[in-house]
Amino acid sequence: MSAWLDVIGIGEDGLAGLSPAARARLADARLIVGGARHLALLPKDDARPKLGWENPLTRTIETLLTHRGTPVAVLATGDPLHCGIGATLLRYLPAQEMRFLPGLSAFTLVCARLGWDREKVVTLSLHGRPFDRLNRELVPDRRLVLLSADRATPAAVAARLTEAGFGDSVMHVFAHMGGPKEQHVEGVAAHWGAAPGADLNTIAVDCRASPAAQPLSLVPGLPDSAFVHDGQLTKAEIRAVTLAALAPLPGQLLWDVGAGSGAIAIEWLRAVPDTRAIAIEQAQSRLRFIERNAAVLGAPELEIVAGAAPEALRGLAAPDAIFIGGGAAIPGMFDTCWQALKPGGRLVANLVTLEAEAAVLAWHAARGGELRRLAISRAEAIGGRIGWKPLRPVTQYVVRKI
């Protein structure tokens, strides 16, 4: 089917800001879809049928699809394919049936107002997405542009910055950009008191850390103290080696089996953008640790599954990588994981018991792969002096499914 749905980005300047091509597509439409704010920008004498977004959006999309093949225009804020409705519509329709005519996104407009290099700015939407995702982006001297959920979001961002030791950060809040009612409020996070006059606002943050702040690197191997745990934690040095063996890539999914504190899954998500992870754990207390660690360390997208492997693994999305941190000696564990693993995927198991090593040796004989022994010692006080204290050695098994 040829293109029948036009997704048109529109700004606060309304129809006057549309390109000639966008105006022509809008003029041809027999149905116009958009939010109340967008539909209000149309001339009052425009008698064509209008369809406003409902909650949930699926209701409106179902109605929209009944007009398939008829010229329809969807009005969207700025660039529909940048944190906009465009990505949602692509889940229901092939791209060949749509034309996208983007306007200027809020990210672009903010950078233009402040003279920031758009290429070097980190953008993030806090609208309809977990707020804790912001924690991952708090880095000294980084510049952030954030889409707000509502008019309370700037104060929440200021509080989070202050709590994390970034209270000296300079914040800018913009509303109604590009229109006659444009607003710009500026202040320091630790003393933030202003509130924008609109729910639809965009926040710019020039991150400035205090000397006491302890920003965390995105390179795997976070300090053990970054995680709440009961001792079931892959130590920092072993964790770094394990993540290197798992080799995360954008778009890939990890199973963290016997997740304990969730450290491996969380570091997987932090290390590479657009990855996914599922943490599988049966102990209720550890499930709470995982949830807390994921939120504080900026990985709230981590999916947590309560249950004992291998039974709890059945029905989960097929992974690109699997980490077995506990339960390697359980009958059927390796078979279940191997069958679920995608071709080309990586399986990594860390072992500390002889029973687990015996299970892996049998598997290694049948499937190949690499075996390595990881032994780490840390310097600690011995009386009035310092000596080496060895950590429990770990046998690591790495195999790729060919």
C-alpha positions in Angstrom: 0.0 0.0 0.0 1.3 3.5 -0.8 1.8 6.1 1.8 -1.5 7.5 3.2 -0.5 8.6 6.7 1.4 11.9 7.1 3.1 12.5 10.4 3.7 16.3 10.6 5.9 18.0 13.2 4.4 21.3 14.4 5.7 23.9 16.8 4.3 26.7 19.0 4.2 28.9 15.9 1.5 26.7 14.5 0.6 26.5 10.8 2.9 29.4 10.0 5.9 27.4 10.9 5.1 24.5 8.6 7.0 23.9 5.4 5.1 24.2 2.1 5.2 20.4 1.7 3.8 19.9 5.2 1.0 22.4 4.6 0.1 20.7 1.4 -0.1 17.3 3.1 -2.2 18.7 5.9 -4.5 20.3 3.3 -5.0 17.0 1.6 -5.9 15.1 4.8 -9.5 13.9 5.3 -8.9 13.2 9.0 -6.6 15.0 11.4 -5.2 13.4 14.5 -3.4 15.1 17.4 -3.5 16.2 20.9 -5.8 19.0 22.1 -3.0 21.5 21.9 -2.2 20.6 18.3 -5.8 20.5 17.1 -6.4 24.0 18.6 -3.8 25.4 16.2 -6.0 24.6 13.2 -8.4 27.3 11.9 -11.7 27.4 13.7 -13.6 27.0 10.4 -11.7 23.8 9.5 -14.7 21.4 9.4 -12.8 18.2 8.7 -13.1 15.3 11.2 -10.7 15.5 14.1 -9.4 12.7 16.3 -7.8 13.4 19.7 -5.4 11.1 21.5 -7.1 9.0 24.2 -5.6 7.2 27.1 -4.4 4.5 26.3 -3.1 5.6 22.9 -4.0 2.2 21.5 -7.7 3.3 21.4 -6.9 6.2 19.1 -4.6 4.1 17.0 -7.2 1.4 16.5 -9.7 4.1 15.3 -7.0 5.6 13.0 -6.3 2.2 11.4 -10.0 2.0 10.3 -9.1 4.9 7.9 -6.2 2.9 6.3 -5.8 4.0 2.7 -7.5 7.4 3.3 -5.3 10.5 3.5 -4.8 11.1 7.3 -2.5 13.7 9.0 -1.1 13.2 12.5 0.1 16.4 14.1 3.0 15.9 16.5 5.3 18.0 18.6 8.6 18.9 16.8 10.3 15.8 15.4 7.9 12.8 15.6 10.8 10.3 15.4 12.8 11.7 18.3 11.0 10.7 21.5 7.7 11.3 19.7 4.6 9.5 18.4 6.4 8.4 15.3 8.1 5.4 16.9 4.8 4.3 18.4 3.0 4.4 15.0 5.8 2.3 13.4 4.9 -0.5 15.7 1.5 -0.7 14.0 2.3 0.3 10.4 5.1 -0.3 8.0 7.2 2.8 7.2 6.2 2.5 3.5 2.6 3.6 4.5 3.8 6.8 6.2 5.5 10.0 5.4 7.3 11.9 8.1 7.6 15.7 7.9 9.6 16.7 11.0 9.7 20.1 12.6 12.3 21.3 15.0 12.6 19.1 18.1 12.7 20.6 21.6 16.3 19.3 21.9 17.3 21.3 18.8 15.5 24.4 20.0 17.1 24.4 23.4 20.6 23.9 21.9 19.9 26.8 19.6 18.8 29.0 22.5 21.9 28.2 24.6 24.5 27.9 21.8 25.3 24.3 22.8 26.8 21.9 20.3 23.9 19.5 19.7 26.3 16.6 18.8 27.9 16.7 22.3 24.6 17.1 24.3 23.0 14.0 26.0 19.2 13.9 25.4 16.7 12.1 27.5 13.0 11.9 27.9 11.5 11.8 31.4 8.0 11.8 30.0 6.4 8.4 30.4 9.8 6.9 31.2 11.5 5.9 34.5 12.9 9.0 36.2 15.8 7.0 37.7 17.3 6.7 34.2 18.6 10.2 34.9 21.1 8.9 37.5 23.2 7.2 34.7 23.8 10.5 33.0 25.1 12.6 35.9 28.7 13.2 34.8 30.8 16.3 35.6 30.8 18.9 32.8 28.2 17.0 30.8 25.3 18.9 29.2 21.9 17.3 29.4 18.6 18.3 27.6 15.6 16.6 29.2 11.9 16.4 28.2 9.7 17.0 31.2 6.8 14.9 32.3 5.0 17.9 33.7 5.6 21.2 35.5 6.9 19.5 38.6 9.7 17.7 36.8 12.3 20.6 37.0 12.0 20.7 40.8 12.4 16.9 40.9 15.5 17.1 38.6 17.0 19.8 40.8 16.5 17.7 43.9 18.1 14.6 42.3 21.1 16.7 41.2 21.6 18.1 44.6 21.3 14.7 46.3 23.9 13.3 43.9 26.4 16.1 44.6 25.6 18.1 41.5 23.8 20.9 43.3 26.0 23.5 41.6 24.7 22.6 38.2 23.0 25.4 36.2 19.5 24.6 35.0 17.5 26.2 32.3 13.8 25.5 31.8 12.1 26.4 28.6 8.4 26.4 27.8 6.3 27.4 24.7 9.5 27.5 22.6 9.1 29.1 19.2 5.8 30.8 20.1 4.7 34.2 21.4 4.5 32.9 25.0 8.0 31.5 25.2 9.5 31.3 28.7 13.0 30.8 30.0 13.8 30.3 33.6 17.4 29.9 34.8 18.8 28.9 38.2 21.2 26.7 40.3 19.9 23.2 41.2 20.6 23.5 44.9 18.6 26.7 45.1 15.9 25.9 42.5 12.6 27.5 43.3 11.1 28.5 40.0 8.4 26.6 38.2 7.5 26.9 34.6 4.0 27.9 33.7 3.4 24.9 31.4 3.4 21.1 31.8 5.1 20.9 28.4 8.6 22.1 29.2 12.2 21.2 28.4 15.1 21.2 30.9 18.7 21.9 30.1 21.4 21.0 32.7 25.0 22.1 32.7 26.3 19.5 35.1 28.7 20.7 37.8 29.9 18.3 40.5 31.0 19.3 44.0 34.4 18.1 45.1 32.7 15.6 47.4 30.6 14.1 44.6 31.5 10.5 43.6 30.4 10.1 40.0 30.4 6.5 38.7 32.1 5.5 35.5 30.2 3.6 32.8 33.2 1.3 32.4 32.3 -2.1 34.0 33.8 -2.8 37.4 32.0 -0.4 39.7 33.2 -0.4 43.3 31.5 -3.2 45.4 30.2 -0.4 47.7 28.0 0.9 44.9 25.7 -2.1 45.4 23.5 -3.2 48.3 24.0 -7.0 48.8 24.2 -9.8 51.2 27.6 -11.1 50.1 26.2 -12.6 46.8 28.1 -10.1 44.7 30.5 -10.6 41.8 33.5 -8.6 43.0 34.5 -5.5 41.0 37.6 -7.1 39.3 35.8 -10.3 38.4 32.8 -8.3 37.2 35.0 -6.3 34.8 36.4 -9.5 33.3 32.9 -11.0 33.1 31.4 -8.1 31.3 34.3 -8.2 28.8 33.5 -11.8 28.1 29.8 -11.2 27.8 30.7 -8.4 25.2 27.5 -6.4 25.2 26.4 -4.8 21.9 23.5 -2.3 21.2 20.1 -3.9 21.0 21.2 -7.2 22.7 19.5 -9.0 25.6 21.2 -10.5 28.6 19.9 -13.1 31.0 21.6 -12.7 34.4 20.7 -16.1 36.0 21.0 -16.3 39.8 21.4 -12.5 39.7 22.1 -12.0 43.5 22.5 -8.2 43.7 21.9 -7.7 39.9 25.4 -6.3 39.4 26.2 -8.0 36.2 22.9 -7.1 34.5 23.1 -3.5 35.8 26.6 -3.0 34.5 25.6 -4.6 31.1 22.9 -1.9 30.8 25.2 0.9 31.9 28.0 0.0 29.6 26.3 0.1 26.2 23.2 2.2 25.2 20.1 0.4 23.9 20.8 -2.9 25.6 18.2 -5.0 27.6 18.7 -7.3 30.5 16.6 -9.7 32.6 17.7 -10.6 36.2 16.4 -13.9 37.4 16.6 -14.5 41.2 14.5 -16.6 43.6 15.4 -15.0 47.0 12.9 -12.3 48.0 15.5 -10.2 49.9 17.8 -10.2 46.9 15.0 -9.2 44.6 14.7 -6.0 46.7 18.4 -5.5 46.4 18.3 -5.8 42.6 15.4 -3.3 42.4 17.2 -0.8 44.6 20.5 -1.1 42.8 18.9 -0.8 39.4 17.2 2.5 40.4 20.1 4.1 42.2 22.6 3.2 39.4 20.4 4.5 36.6 19.2 1.2 35.1 15.5 1.1 36.0 14.7 -0.6 32.7 16.1 -3.8 34.1 13.5 -6.6 34.0 13.4 -8.6 37.2 12.0 -12.2 37.2 11.3 -13.8 40.6 11.8 -17.6 40.5 14.3 -20.5 40.5 16.2 -21.3 37.3 16.0 -23.2 35.1 12.2 -23.4 35.5 11.9 -19.5 35.7 13.7 -19.2 32.3 11.0 -20.8 30.3 9.0 -18.3 28.2 11.5 -15.5 28.4 12.7 -13.7 25.3 15.6 -15.4 23.7 18.9 -13.9 24.9 22.0 -12.8 23.0 24.1 -13.5 26.1 23.7 -15.4 29.3 25.5 -15.1 32.6 25.2 -17.9 35.1 26.3 -16.5 38.5 24.6 -19.2 40.6 23.2 -22.6 40.2 25.6 -24.0 37.5 25.5 -27.4 39.2 21.6 -27.6 39.1 20.5 -30.4 36.7 19.3 -29.0 33.4 20.7 -25.5 33.9 23.2 -25.5 31.0 20.9 -27.4 28.7 18.0 -24.9 29.2 20.3 -21.9 28.8 22.0 -23.3 25.7 18.7 -24.1 24.0 17.4 -20.6 24.6 20.6 -18.8 23.5 20.5 -17.3 20.1 23.0 -18.6 17.5 26.2 -16.6 17.8 25.3 -15.8 21.5 27.7 -16.0 24.4 27.4 -18.0 27.6 29.6 -17.1 30.6 29.5 -18.9 33.9 31.4 -18.0 37.0 32.0 -21.0 39.4 33.2 -21.2 42.9 32.3 -24.8 43.9 33.7 -28.1 42.9 30.2 -29.4 41.9 29.8 -26.5 39.6 33.2 -27.1 38.1 32.4 -30.7 37.5 29.2 -29.8 35.6 31.2 -27.3 33.5 34.0 -29.7 32.7 31.5 -32.1 31.2 29.9 -29.3 29.2 33.3 -28.1 28.1 34.2 -31.5 26.8 31.0 -31.6 24.7 30.8 -28.0 23.5 34.3 -26.5 23.8 34.9 -22.9 24.9 37.4 -21.4 27.2 38.2 -22.0 30.8 40.2 -19.6 33.0 40.9 -19.3 36.7 40.6 -15.8 38.1 42.4 -15.1 41.4 42.4 -11.6 42.9 44.1 -10.4 46.1 43.5 -7.1 47.8 45.8 -5.3 50.2 44.4 -5.1 53.7 45.7 -4.2 57.1 47.4 -6.9 59.1 48.0 -5.5 62.5 50.0 -2.4 62.0 51.1 -3.4 58.5 49.6 -4.2 55.1 49.4 -7.6 53.4 47.6 -9.4 50.6 44.2 -11.0 51.3 43.1 -13.3 48.5 39.5 -13.4 47.4 37.9 -16.7 46.7 39.2 -17.9 43.3 36.7 -18.0 40.4 36.7 -20.5 37.5 35.2 -18.8 34.5 33.7 -20.7 31.5 33.1 -18.8 28.2 31.5 -20.4 25.2 29.9 -19.1 22.0 27.0 -20.9 20.3 27.9 -21.6 16.7 
